[in-house]
Amino acid sequence: MSKNKDHHQPIGVFDSGLGGLTVVKQLMQELPHEDIVYYGDTARVPYGSKSKESIIRFSFENTEVLLQEKVKMIVIACNTSTSYALIPLQRTYELPIIGVIQPGAQQAVRSSKTSRIGVIATSATINSQAYTKAVLDFNHSAKVFSQACPMFVPLVEQGWLSNEITEQIARKYLTPLTKNKIDTLILGCTHYPLLKGMIKKILGRQVTLIDSAQAVTREVKEVLAGRESFVKNKRRGKYKFLITDKPQEFHKIAQKFLGPKLSKEINYV
């Protein structure tokens, strides 16, 4: 697509499930005039326990769905997909495709004063070492401490954000990071921002939490500015949501991720 030709087209966002709605929320707030199409592969969630080959295949299929919606760029709002599929997708398609790992890693390096950075994510994302590589690209002397937190996604989707069971699990996951004296923690899964309160309670306010949704929204703005692709007329954006399973639960879960105020403004497909 050439400059100035695609400003009216929507931004495409895909995720393995509904965690990517944290990215959508940030986009809605900071780019209120842009249309957004969200594709959540809820039938195959979670990706974090799948093979590399499956994750790449799913990511290509998700991209093809969004291309049918005539999107002007794609945000991979899934850390696992970003880990394995971002580069193959960028090599295959001409439109801008960005992931959540590079922006989050860059923000973490900028925020850390001790260069001791923690990462929590799904098992697949941790095993890919994508965050470690990205952090070291920005600061080769940084120390990166990674921790897989496979139980966090189901806890969030159940709405168990602050109960005793969640705290026990979170303490088990996060205690090794406190022992490594991190001063910055990357929330390496789009579900995890909903657990910020619990994570802060355990780690303390001296540890800075990096929410990749904020970082990736800044990169979206930069891409749109560079391509002169912002929406020209200042009207309220339109939002379309496509999911592969459990549509009856979507509105309830969307309220958790987007908040009741934002969730009332959208139509569900």
N, C-alpha and C positions, 0 to 999 in steps of 0.2 A: 504493500500500500504506500502511496506517496503522501507527502505532507499535504495538509489541508483538505484531504479527500475523506478522511475517516472520523472527523470530529464528532459526528452525530451518532456513531456506532457505540455499542456498549463495551464496557470492560468485562472480560470473562474471568471468572474465578472458579477453580475446582479444588476439591478436597476429597479425601477418602470417606469422609462422613460429614459431620456438622460442625466440627471444631473450626473450620475455616470461616464460620460466621463471625468469629472475633475479628478477622481481617475485613470482612464485609462491613461490620459495624464501624470500624475506623475509616474505611473508604466513604461510607455514607455520611459520616460526620465531617470529614475534611474535604470531600469532593461532592457536595450535595446536589450539584447540577448534572452529574454523570449518571448514565444508565448502567446498571450492573446485572449480569446474568450469572447466577451461582449454580454450579453442578456438584451435588453431593452424592458420592457413590456409596450410599448407605447399605446397599445389598452386600457389599464386599468389605465393609469396615470390620476390623482394623487392618490397615496395610502393614502395620509395624511388625506383624508376625509372618508376613508373606515372604516369598523368595524374591531375590533381585529381579529375576526374569519376569515374574508375575507383576511386580510393581511397575516395571517399565512398560509392559503391555497394557496394564490398566491405565497408565498415564497417557499413553498414545490414544487409547479409546476415549478417554475423558476430553482430550484436546479436540478430537474430531467432533464430538458432540457440541462443544463450544464454537467451533468453526462454522457449524450449521446455523448458529445464532448470529453470524456476521460480526463477531467481536473484533475490536481494533487492537487489543492486546490481551495477554493471558497472565494471570497471577496463579502460580501453583501454591495454594494456601495449605500445603501439606509438607511437613518437613521430610517425611519418608520419601515421598515422590520427588521432592527437590534433590534429595541425596543421590538418587540413582538415575532419575529421568531428565533432569533439567538440561544437561548438555546434549543428550541425544535429541531432545525436542527442539532445542535451539538450532541444532545442525540441520534439522529436517524442515522446519517451517520458517517462513520469511517474517511473519509478524513478531513484535516484541514478546518474549516470554521471560518472566522473572520468577524467582523462587524466594523463599523466606530465609534461607540460611546466610547468604552473603550479607544482606542488610543487617541481620541480627548480630552476626559476628563483628562487623565493623562498628556497630554501636557499642558492643561490649568492650572492645579494645579502647574506644574513645572514653568510656565511662570508668574503666578500671584504673585505680591509682597504684595497685601493687602488681598488676599483670598476672594475678592468680584468679583464673576465670573458671567457673563451673558451668556444666551443661547438663540439663535433664531432658530426656526425650524418650521415644519408643526404643525398643531393642534394635530394630532395623536401622534407625537413624544413628544410634550410638555405634553399632557395628560397622557402619559405613565410614566412620571417623570424619564425616563431612564437616562437622563443626570444628573439630580440632584442626583440620587442614585450613579451613577458612580463617580461623583466628590467627594461626601462625603465618598465613599470607599477609595479614595486616600488622602483626607483631611477632617476629620470629623468636623472640626471647620469652614470650608468654608461657605460663604454665596452665595447661588445660586439664581439668578433672571432670570426667564424664560419669553419669549415673543413669542407667535405664530405669524407667518408672512405669512398667507396663500396666499397673493397676490404676493409674491416674485417669486414663480415658474412660473406662467403665464407671468409675466413681463420679466423674463429671456428668456423664450422660444420665446417670441415675439421680443427679441432683444432690449427691452427698458431698457437699462442699466444706462442711464445718463440723461434722459429728465426730464422735470418739474414735470410730473405726478408721475414718479418713486420717485423723491426726496420728494414730498409731502407725499406719502404713507410711505416711509422709515422714515421720520421724525416722523410720527404718531406712528409707531411701536417702534422706537428707543428712543424717548424722555423719556419714563419711566425708561429705563436702565441708561440714563445719570443722572437722578435724584437719582438713587441708587448708583451712584459713582463707577461703575464697573471699573476695570483696565484691564480686559481680557474678550473677547467675543468669544464664540464658535459658529462657523458657522455650525449649526446643520442640514444642508441640503446640498447635493452635488451641488445644483444649486447656492447656495449663494456666492461661491468664485467669480463668475462673477460680483457680486455687490460690491466687495471690495472697489473700488474707491468711490462709493457713501456712503458706510458705514463709511469709514474713514473720509470723508468730514463732516459727521454729528457728529460722536463720537469724532473726533480729533485723532491725532497721538499718544496721550498718552495711548490709549486703544489698547492692543495687540489683533490681530485677529487670531484665531486658525482655520486653514484650515485642516479638518480631512483627506483630501487626502494625505497630507504630513505625517501625523502621521500613517495612516494605511499602507502606503508604507514601512515605517520603520518596522512595524510588519510583513509584508509579507517577507521582507528580513530575519528577525529573524526566521520565520517559515521555509523558504527554507534552511537557513543555518543549522538549527537544524536537518532537515531531509536529509541533503546533497543532495538537490534536485535542485540546480541551473543547468541551461543549461551548458553542458560541453564545447561544441564548440562555439567559439566567432563569431557567425554569427548574422545578423540582424533578430530580431524577426518577426514573422508573426502574422497578426491580422485579426480576423474574427468577424464580427458584425452581430448579429441577432436581429431583432426588429419585433414586432407583428402588427404594423400598421404604415401607412404613410411613406413607404420607400422612396418615391420621395422627401421628405423633409429632409431626414437624412443627406445627404451630406452638405446641407446648414447649418443645425443646428450643425453638427459635427465641422464645421469650427469655430463656436463661442466657442465651448468647448475645442477643441484640438489646434486651431490655424491653419491658412492656410498651414503652413509648414508641420506639422504633418499629417493633413488630406489628403495631397497629397500622403503620403506614404502608405496608406492603401487601401485595396479592400473592397467593400461593398457587402454584401450578401443579 
